[in-house]
Amino acid sequence: MASRARPLNPAARALAVLLLALVLAPLAAVAWRGADLSLVRADWSAVRFSVTQAVLSAAFSTLLAIPVARALARRRFPGRAGLITLMGAPFLLPAVVAVLGLLAVFGRSGLLNSALTAVGLPPISIYGMQGVVLAHVFLNLPLATRMILQGWLSIPAERVRLAQSLGFGPSDTFRHLEAAMLRDVLPGVATVILVICLTSFAVVITLGGGPRATTIELAIYQAVRFEFDLGRAASLAGLQLLIGGLAALAAWRLGRPAGFGAGLDRDLPFAAPPGWRQWGDAGALAAVTLFMILPLAAVALRGLPGLSDLPHSVLPAAGRSILVAVLSALLATTAALVLALASARRPSPGIEVAATLPLATSGLVLGTGLFLLVQPFAPPMRLALPVTILVNVVLSLPYLYRILLPETRALQAGYGRLADSLSLVGWSRLRWLILPRLARPLGFGAGIAAALSMGDLGVIALFAGERQATLPLVVSQLAGAYRMEAAASAALILVALSFALFWVFDAGGRHAAA
Amino acid sequence: MLQLDRLTYAQAGFQLTADWSAPPGSRIAIMGPSGAGKSTLLSIIAGFLAPSAGKLRWMGVDLTTVSPGERPLTILFQDQNLFPHLSVSQNLGLGLRPDLRLTSPERDKVDVALARVGLTGLGARRPAELSGGQASRAALARALLRARPILLLDEPFAALGPALRAEMLALVRDVAEATGALVLMVTHDPQDALSLQGMTAFVAEGIVQAPIPTAELMAHPAPAVRAYLGRT
């Protein structure tokens, strides 16, 4: 049944237009600076490296996640729920912290190389392609696992029961049930991770670099920061937007939304085959747990002693980061709510596109566009923090929109007519219907946005001087100066603050909903 | 006078027309096979669906473009008539003021309405703590408070047992008498139509026929009505 034609909420329309303008600004800047369009041979190798590392990262993350997800789907053991929760954490973990942890384990004087040297083997290097891919697998394997686990749990219970009643063994189950599910799920998982890795910056600035391991993002950063070649930065940004856009389009076509908060459990477990398969499952789970926990434990061990003697730059940077994170979270959640409410009331392709397009872009691309726009009028450094907030809002918006949309749709379907018939509109509707009913997803979404923004190292690196540095930038600068203990201490504070912010918003939402 | 002036709703493969009027205070059951468009008619009158042609008037005023909340009516749905996160009193209070800034006389009115439907003392409860019958009573109490001249009922008692349903219909007659409201009630049960003690508009083959006294409809059913009732 077609509903009454209502005009699109003007606030939602204005927001959608603003989002589109922000995402497309770098393209406009490229056109505007078209005269000095310049791509050198090094830039094409950056394109090649960007795509290769993203494809490898996506492939390894996805393939390695399959056995882990299957083990979680068919085994029940104490700590399983905890492990699944832990798998949600790397999404919120600041990438600089992950990199520090990986350096502590796989770095030149890390655990692995100490062990290798002890038995007389040559050390391995974490820098370059292998390091970038390793860090991306570390950050995205858990996400892939959760998404694939969801695929396992979406196999209908009736079909599992049927398979059991027909006496299917593990290989029959795989052929008739699991393979079909994986064919459906894996392309989406892989492309989502591909998009994330294409725009990764914090990992590449630490572990990449040099002519053989530079991504487009890193090349943009160098063009702006060191060579001040804005024409080249703009061309690179346009290129990144094009590639990111194609990948995001693929992800959008193939992917299904990742269930962040969904309860990954159900009554009927899959058959848990004994024998070597049991050992295989245990091995997969143990390996992934170790892989996730060791680097973080290493950061904690290294950072704890230095907590009492932090560099002076840490505390003010922490304050700036909290400010940026809280403001970004509030603005992004408000914007996503406006769009999701409008879209639930009347589906609109314009809003869909505006809320999805930021996935195609990146902090550095957005930053370059804004840099070019701002630079003629004011020193970009002065606007570092407002620009960072704006970029964080734009980048976290697609996630928040996806979290809120099913909720606003359910609200509209369940209570829209009743509220309309009672003239519950405007502020009253917000106060008495929307906020109380959506407190939980709003808190959760704001928590995600706050943590993402707290840990983000992207555009701020482009703009900030000493007095605008955020905590992730300070961590990265300390690590760059090989002050590893101080970097680890600052990283610990960064992690604690990220998760604390997430917890405060999430718990606040749950409390308000109760 | 509620006037359905060649009111038409057309969708791919579905059409509904109504062309009749009803005086204030009348009680009309809308009966017919499922899928015939009973609820669609109510949605058009309530303003959730826009008619593709024709006019809807109340006392000569054109309602066709008036928003749902501004129309002179109260609607009770099949379910979800109460917001689960608000107390029963707050749910009733929304009928008086959507911003819930109730004055003390308004709060007294809420209590009186609760008493009137037999829910004295239950105002502080959440809807989840009410039985199905009590939830229906609370929704009717809000209709009483709103006192709009038209009351639309979209099978709100379908989930209740026969005895409770008879009780609710008695309460509907009560509320209608107290507010002088014109009642339009969708039902598929001839017994409900009879209990309403008024007229029935039969819906079939895309047409909402003009209401005639229910007793007469049952006594001399047209062939379509006969088929619906299962009388051969």
Interface residues (C-beta under 8 A of the other chain):
Chain A: M1 A2 S3 R4 A5 G414 Y415 R417 L418 D420 S421 L422 S423 L424 V425 W427 S428 R429 R431 W432 L433 P436 R437 A513
Chain B: Q11 T40 S43 A46 G47 F48 L49 A50 S67 P68 G69 E70 L73 T74 I75 F77 Q80 N81 F83 H85 L86 Q90 L94 G95 P98 D99 L100
